Amino acid sequence: MIKTGIYKLYQLIVHQRGLAVFLAFILALTTQSYAQDNQETERENEKIIRVGVVAPDEGSLGILGTQLRAGFLIYQNEFIEQGLRFDVIEETELCETDGGTDTAYALEEAQVDFVVGFLCVESLVSAMPILKQADIPVLNVNIRSDIVRDEAARLDWPLFSIAPRASDQAKFASKYIIDNWGDKSVALVEDGTISNRELVDAIRLQLDNGGFQPIVLDNFRPGQDKQFGLVRRLEKSKISHVFVGATRLDTSIIARDANEIGLDLTFAGGDTLRAADEGLSFPNGAIAILPHIGLTGENALSARAAFDDAGIFPDRFPIFGYAMAELATILADIETDDHIKTLKQDIFETVIGPISFNQYGERQESIFNAMVWQDGRFIKDEELALIETQ
């Protein structure tokens, strides 16, 4: 059907700038065709959900928008013959102040039942007051800012967040440090950038609340060829374990320089460690506190086959798109039009596992894991233990 077409289209957009607009065009055509097919074969009283998909098609977040839409396409292709229970109404997201205002009015006019997307803070914030008035919930998959989430709760926005809060990572990291490094000499270091400094400061506060005091709090200048100054300070303080708020490359440089002077350090960090090597290998045993998004639900095998069939690697945003299409199908089977109430009360079994929300739209399932770098990949602690016993 359109399996090879999805792959070719996806590759074009990923590798050639500006072609994401073409995906929007194809998606509009395919979903329009699907809608017509559904209407022709629609059973009496069958409920059809209207899903607004809002994502950028250019700029730094354009690839993520492309991947999100690809996930929807894969699901649609897999279940088209069974009769899809939702229509997709796509809007291109403009990542600028007040960029979501016109989009929100367009979604209201299209009478969507719920929205997936708004990958940019600026457009999300400007859209939410309008969507609140229209009782249209938004499922967001990537914005982790505590400030935005607190504002959403204060203003009672119908925002439902699949992604964890930024502070959730600090809480998990501090618990990991206390539970596993509680008898070690620990340093917290960061590269001075806003996001990494905030993460390390949040971890420090959580550790303090848990009664644990790191021996060293330090920072360094990022992007340097060598970090012997920092390494010597860690050696002088007899540090053995370091949480680093920095890029993967800078962390690798620190590890290399420590090894050169004979200092044996165990490293941990956050999302920035999940990146490609840049000419310098990452040390085995390094730990990354990461939100784990994968095909783990009861339909994982069939979903993985669908991704393989389309020739698309099941990365986070294609998986999110697939899971949100799955959730739309679930909502179509529920005999109510109050989707905000349903999202706050029910548990939804999806390809990424169960999803449930509290009264403020925060996802209740913890998705963080301590992942260990071993021979070119991150694996869970228990997987590493199994490898070491073999």
C-alpha positions in Angstrom: 0.0 0.0 0.0 1.9 3.0 1.2 4.7 1.2 3.2 7.6 2.0 0.9 6.1 5.4 0.3 6.3 6.3 4.0 10.0 5.3 4.1 11.0 7.2 1.0 9.1 10.3 2.1 10.6 10.1 5.6 14.1 9.8 4.2 13.6 12.7 1.9 12.4 15.0 4.7 15.1 13.9 7.1 18.0 14.4 4.7 16.7 17.3 2.6 15.9 20.7 4.0 12.4 22.1 3.5 10.7 19.0 2.3 8.7 18.5 5.5 6.0 20.7 3.9 5.7 17.9 1.4 4.9 15.5 4.2 2.2 17.8 5.5 0.7 17.7 2.0 0.8 14.0 1.7 -0.6 13.5 5.2 -3.5 15.8 4.3 -4.2 13.8 1.2 -3.9 10.4 2.8 -6.0 11.3 5.9 -8.6 12.9 3.6 -8.7 9.6 1.7 -8.9 7.6 4.9 -11.7 9.8 6.1 -13.6 9.2 2.9 -13.1 5.5 3.2 -14.2 5.5 6.8 -17.3 7.5 6.0 -18.2 5.1 3.2 -17.8 2.0 5.4 -18.7 3.6 8.7 -21.0 1.5 10.8 -24.1 3.0 12.2 -23.4 5.1 15.4 -19.6 4.5 15.1 -17.7 7.2 16.8 -14.9 9.0 14.9 -12.3 11.1 16.8 -10.9 14.2 15.2 -7.2 14.6 16.2 -5.3 17.9 15.7 -1.6 17.3 15.1 0.4 20.4 15.7 4.2 20.3 15.0 6.9 22.4 13.2 8.0 21.4 9.7 11.2 23.4 9.7 13.8 24.8 12.1 15.6 23.0 14.9 12.4 21.1 15.8 11.3 20.3 12.3 12.8 16.8 12.3 10.9 16.0 15.5 7.6 17.2 13.9 8.4 15.0 10.9 9.0 12.0 13.2 5.8 12.6 15.2 3.7 12.7 12.0 5.5 9.6 10.7 4.3 7.7 13.7 0.7 8.6 12.9 1.2 7.5 9.3 2.7 4.1 10.4 -0.3 3.4 12.6 -2.7 4.5 9.9 -1.1 2.3 7.4 -1.2 -0.7 9.8 -4.9 -0.4 10.6 -6.4 1.2 7.5 -8.0 -2.0 6.4 -9.7 -2.4 9.8 -11.3 1.0 9.5 -9.6 3.9 11.3 -11.5 5.4 14.2 -9.9 8.9 13.9 -9.3 11.6 11.4 -6.1 13.8 11.5 -6.3 17.5 11.1 -2.8 18.9 10.8 -1.6 22.4 11.6 1.9 23.6 11.1 3.4 25.0 14.3 5.1 28.4 14.3 7.7 28.5 17.1 7.3 32.2 18.0 5.6 34.4 20.6 1.8 34.2 20.0 2.5 31.6 17.3 -0.2 29.3 18.7 -3.1 31.8 18.7 -4.2 31.3 15.1 -3.5 27.6 15.3 -5.8 27.3 18.3 -8.6 29.1 16.6 -8.2 26.9 13.5 -8.3 23.8 15.7 -11.5 25.0 17.4 -13.1 25.8 14.0 -12.2 22.3 12.8 -13.9 20.9 15.9 -11.1 18.6 17.0 -11.6 16.4 20.0 -8.0 16.7 21.2 -4.6 17.9 20.1 -1.2 16.2 19.9 1.9 18.3 19.7 2.8 21.9 20.3 6.5 21.1 20.6 7.5 24.8 21.2 6.9 26.5 24.5 6.0 29.8 22.9 3.2 28.5 20.7 1.9 26.1 23.4 1.6 29.0 25.9 -0.3 31.2 23.5 -2.6 28.4 22.3 -3.7 27.0 25.7 -6.1 29.8 26.9 -8.0 29.5 23.7 -8.1 25.7 23.8 -9.2 25.8 27.4 -12.2 27.9 26.5 -13.1 25.4 23.8 -12.6 22.4 26.2 -10.0 20.9 23.9 -7.2 18.9 25.7 -3.6 18.9 24.5 -1.3 15.9 24.8 2.3 17.2 24.8 5.2 14.8 24.4 8.3 16.9 24.9 8.0 20.1 27.1 9.5 19.4 30.5 9.7 22.9 31.9 8.5 23.1 35.5 7.6 26.8 35.0 5.2 25.9 32.1 3.8 22.9 34.0 3.2 24.9 37.1 1.5 27.6 35.1 -0.7 25.1 33.4 -1.8 23.7 36.8 -2.4 27.2 38.2 -4.6 28.3 35.2 -6.3 24.9 34.9 -5.2 24.5 31.3 -6.3 21.1 29.8 -2.6 20.2 29.2 -1.7 16.5 29.5 2.0 15.9 29.6 3.5 12.6 28.4 7.0 13.8 29.1 8.3 14.0 32.7 9.0 17.3 34.5 12.6 18.6 34.5 12.6 18.3 38.3 11.6 14.6 38.0 15.1 13.9 36.5 16.8 15.7 39.4 14.7 13.7 41.9 15.6 10.4 40.3 19.2 11.3 39.9 19.5 12.4 43.6 17.8 9.1 44.7 20.2 7.2 42.6 23.2 9.0 44.1 22.0 8.4 47.6 21.1 4.8 47.1 24.2 3.8 45.1 26.9 6.4 45.9 25.9 7.1 49.5 29.3 5.9 50.9 31.4 7.4 48.1 33.2 10.7 47.7 30.9 12.6 45.2 31.4 15.7 43.2 28.7 17.7 41.3 30.2 19.6 38.3 28.5 21.6 35.5 29.5 23.5 32.4 27.9 26.8 33.2 25.1 26.5 30.6 21.6 27.4 31.9 20.1 23.9 31.5 23.0 22.0 33.0 23.4 24.4 35.9 19.7 24.2 36.7 19.9 20.4 36.6 22.9 20.2 38.9 21.5 22.8 41.3 18.2 20.9 41.5 20.1 17.7 42.3 22.1 19.5 44.9 18.9 20.7 46.6 17.4 17.2 46.5 20.5 15.7 48.0 20.5 18.2 50.7 16.9 17.4 51.5 18.0 13.7 51.7 20.8 14.5 54.1 23.6 13.9 51.7 26.4 16.5 51.0 28.7 16.2 48.0 32.3 16.8 48.8 32.9 19.1 45.7 30.7 21.5 43.8 32.5 22.8 40.8 32.1 24.1 37.2 34.3 24.3 34.2 34.5 26.0 30.8 33.0 23.8 28.1 34.3 23.1 24.7 38.0 22.9 25.7 40.4 20.3 24.3 41.6 19.5 27.8 40.2 19.6 31.3 43.2 18.9 33.4 42.4 21.8 35.7 39.1 20.3 36.8 40.6 16.8 37.0 43.4 17.9 39.3 40.9 19.6 41.6 38.9 16.3 41.7 42.1 14.4 42.4 43.1 16.7 45.2 39.7 16.3 46.9 39.9 12.5 46.5 36.8 12.3 44.5 35.7 8.9 43.1 32.2 9.6 41.7 31.1 12.6 39.6 27.8 13.8 38.3 28.5 15.9 35.3 26.1 18.4 33.8 27.7 18.7 30.4 27.8 17.5 26.9 28.8 14.0 26.1 32.0 15.2 24.4 33.1 17.3 27.4 32.3 14.4 29.8 34.4 12.1 27.6 37.3 14.7 27.7 37.1 14.8 31.5 37.1 11.0 31.6 40.1 10.8 29.2 42.2 13.3 31.2 41.3 11.6 34.5 42.5 8.3 33.1 45.7 9.9 31.8 46.7 10.9 35.4 45.6 7.6 36.8 42.4 8.9 38.5 39.7 6.3 38.5 36.3 8.1 38.3 32.8 6.9 37.9 30.6 9.3 35.9 26.9 10.0 35.7 24.9 12.6 33.8 21.6 13.5 32.2 20.0 13.6 28.7 23.0 15.3 27.2 24.9 12.0 27.4 22.6 10.4 24.9 24.4 11.8 21.9 26.8 10.5 19.2 30.5 10.2 19.8 32.4 13.1 18.4 35.8 11.5 17.8 36.3 10.5 21.4 35.0 7.3 23.0 32.6 7.3 25.9 33.8 5.4 29.0 32.2 2.1 29.9 30.3 2.2 33.2 29.2 5.8 32.8 25.6 6.3 33.9 22.9 8.4 32.3 19.6 9.2 34.0 17.3 9.0 31.0 13.5 9.0 30.3 13.0 5.6 28.7 10.6 5.6 25.7 10.4 2.4 23.9 8.0 -0.2 22.5 7.1 -1.9 25.8 3.3 -2.3 25.7 1.3 -5.4 24.9 1.2 -4.5 21.2 4.9 -3.9 21.0 5.7 -6.8 18.7 3.1 -5.8 16.1 4.2 -2.1 16.3 7.8 -3.0 15.9 6.9 -5.0 12.8 5.0 -2.0 11.4 8.0 0.2 12.0 10.3 -2.4 10.3 7.8 -2.7 7.4 8.0 1.1 6.9 11.7 1.1 7.1 11.7 3.6 10.0 13.7 3.2 13.2 11.4 3.3 16.3 12.9 6.4 17.8 11.1 8.4 20.5 9.0 10.8 18.4 7.8 8.2 15.8 6.9 6.0 18.8 5.0 9.0 20.4 3.1 9.5 17.2 2.1 5.9 17.0 1.1 5.8 20.7 -1.0 8.9 20.3 -2.8 7.4 17.3 -3.4 4.4 19.5 -4.8 6.6 22.2 -7.2 8.2 19.8 -8.6 4.8 18.9 -9.1 4.0 22.5 -10.9 7.3 23.1 -13.2 6.5 20.1 -14.4 3.5 22.0 -15.4 5.4 25.1 -19.0 6.5 25.3 -18.4 10.1 26.3 -17.4 13.4 24.7 -15.8 14.7 27.8 -12.3 13.8 26.9 -10.7 16.0 29.6 -12.5 14.0 32.3 -11.7 10.7 30.6 -8.0 11.6 30.4 -7.9 12.4 34.1 -9.7 9.2 35.2 -8.7 6.4 32.9 -5.6 4.3 32.3 -4.7 3.9 28.7 -2.7 0.8 27.6 -0.5 1.9 24.7 2.6 0.7 22.9 4.7 2.7 25.3 3.0 1.1 28.3 0.2 2.4 30.5 -0.5 6.1 30.5 -2.5 7.8 33.2 -2.7 11.4 34.4 -3.4 13.1 37.7 -5.9 16.0 38.2 -3.2 18.4 36.9 -2.5 16.5 33.7 0.8 15.1 34.9 1.6 11.6 33.8 1.7 9.4 36.8 4.0 6.6 35.6 7.8 7.2 36.2 9.8 6.6 33.0 13.3 7.4 34.2 16.0 4.7 34.3 19.6 4.6 35.3 21.2 3.5 32.0 24.8 2.2 31.9 27.1 2.8 28.9 28.6 -0.6 27.9 30.4 -1.3 24.7 28.7 1.3 22.5 25.2 1.4 24.0 23.2 2.3 27.1 21.6 -0.6 28.9 19.7 -0.9 32.1 21.5 -1.8 35.4 19.9 -5.3 35.5 21.0 -6.0 31.9 24.6 -5.1 32.8 24.5 -7.4 35.8 23.2 -10.3 33.6 26.0 -9.7 31.1 28.7 -9.6 33.8 27.5 -13.0 35.1 27.7 -14.7 31.7 
